[in-house]
């Protein structure tokens, strides 16, 4: 684990890992969503004497989001659509940054989340590059909400174009994930379908779809949806996900072998073991490096107690599955990841059956040292997008 006193990462709240990570997740979207460092700093300064109070966290982020959303609506009424879109994009991220720590969810937090989704959709209807389309992916007796980010037509080397399916992690959302460099992927001529799978985003909040171990149950419908669109090449569709998505994507690519490549932005191996140790540590009074409150686990799984949560997590294991993977595979991991030790990344990499595979470990010196490179996401984004572009365009 990194020594906090010798850590070059930006920790706004030095005594609180979760709050610092939450602020960084918001701020990391700045290059692609226009998040303003002054607005983030104003929220942070208002919270400096309230560290650990998640209700105060929500109220301050919601206050800033309300302010910026109102500015956007004023711009919209004045006919300044691009200004409105910029404000809506920022406000959406601020609402979701504030809402992520609220447990149990309240009507107010759910309303804020619904507003964030609506604002992002409004922004997407205005923005032309990249073009963002809100879509629904048929899934069993329901559907999953997605954002289809179209490739830049000037950058695509050939029609139909390649694309990636991007699933959420444990506690992020399709709107937050758009802000992790997706416009840069589109600029490379690669489309991206970002999906709130079961247990994530709108799917858990508004559609009563809890997290499941069998990611192929929704990865295959997502693949079929994208492959059925004439603008995309079914032979050049990959899958990726981050954080807990280091379980989702490798499982999906191992069991749905039509995927052309797989990227795990952070490793997983045995999520049951991870949480069994975390809960034992919490009961012992230890402070853990978690990105959300521990109650989030039961909520996304749709259970009421720890024992039921651990029972459901018994299926979240990759041994015996990733050995079946055959497509090109990329795994990224921070050497100082506080949540998932590097040894787990090495175990996953060694087990993957693909002949073409790569493990990129980011060091303290180069940046991207922490969980999913939250301290420097750009370095990971550039690495992934270049790799994806090379793999999906090979031979073109």
C-alpha angles and dihedrals in degrees: 000000000000120000105245091212090058099039118120092198120114106255107179091183103036094189097048120060095184095052093044091050092047091054091047092051088056095044094045089070092063098105092051106029102031094243106178118227092211091056091047091048092051089055091046094050091051089055101046093099093041102055111161096019101119093186090058089046091056095045095051095047091045090050091055091044091052090051095050094042090053089051088052093051090050090052091048092053089050091054095251098131099168092053089049091051092051092051093046092051092052094043091051091056092047092052092050093046089056097043098051096082099047113116123200094026113241129208088252093053092046090050090050090051092049089051091051092054092048092049092050090050091051090051091048091054090057103040114087102183108076099017110224120201123188108222142174122226115207109241123178105293094344140034137247123229117237144174114226108202109196122220119251104265091218092055102044107104095205140006126271093045133221120251144186128222108218119198125193126250128229098301111005130093141218091260093052091046092054085064092058094086101289093141087060091054090051089049087059090058096258121124123216132208107199111197134194096217124194110304094024139094116323092355094068097031102047108010103047093234110147126201115280133193096224099080091169087071089072100021092065094052089047090052091047091050094052094041088053092060111093094218093066132069111234090208092057104051117121134183131226141164138169138235105347081012084078081081098039100052100043091047091048093049092046096052100031100050097182089084110110095211143352132220123191110195094200127359135263132176115159111010092180091060091047093055096040088059093043094052092046089051092048091052088053091055096252121151110235133201099243126156094215135016113288090245087073089078096063092042097055092044091050095235134124104221144033096250091057091046093053090047091055091047091061088087094054096091127117102197110113091019109064091049084074095059115115105168124092109284133202124188122189123192139165115238089221098042105157094198104043119028119232089242089070091055090051091049092051093047093050092050099049110106098212116118091212107056138138136193118203115191116190116215134212090251097054098037131241087090096142138067110315088344092285087158092058113006094169093069090055094042093053091047094049098043093049091049092047092048091050094047098043093044096044110135094010 
